[in-house]
């Protein structure tokens, strides 16, 4: 059953959810009935969460000739894509893995 504090059925039959939470993700049933028949429709709600970047290391240092990995981890729904911009003064080969980490090999 839906909590009256978070959910409100409006006069037009719409369902209003106050202060949407991730836990509100799921299926909801809309029922309609009259003297002839009763019917329903199933509605899927997916609550999305804006991306946020976890606390990350803000300073790295590397040694010439070695490789380095710069990490960036983000959370959100759907899962955010991580890209790197403004990579300046990179000498060596740079690549990004599927987790969003930036690898620079053979620093010069």
C-alpha positions, 0 to 999 in steps of 0.5 A: 500500500502507498504511504499517504505522506509520499503519494497523493491521488489527484482528482483526475486519477493521476498519482503524484509522488512527493520527494521522489526516492530511488526506492520508488523505482518499480511498477505501479498499477492504475485501476479503472472500473465501472459497472461493466468491467474492471481493468488496469494498466501497469506503469514502470517508474525508473528514478534517475539520479544525477551524476556525482564524482566520488572523492578523488585524488586531485594531485598525481606525480609520475616518473619519466619512463613509467606509466601512470593511472589517473582515476575518476569514479562517478555514481548515478542512475543511469550509470554515468559515462566518464570522459576526460577533457583538457588533457594538456602537456601529455607526452606518451600514449594516453588511453581510457579504460571502460571504468573511466580511468586515464592511463598514460604510458611511458611518461616523457 
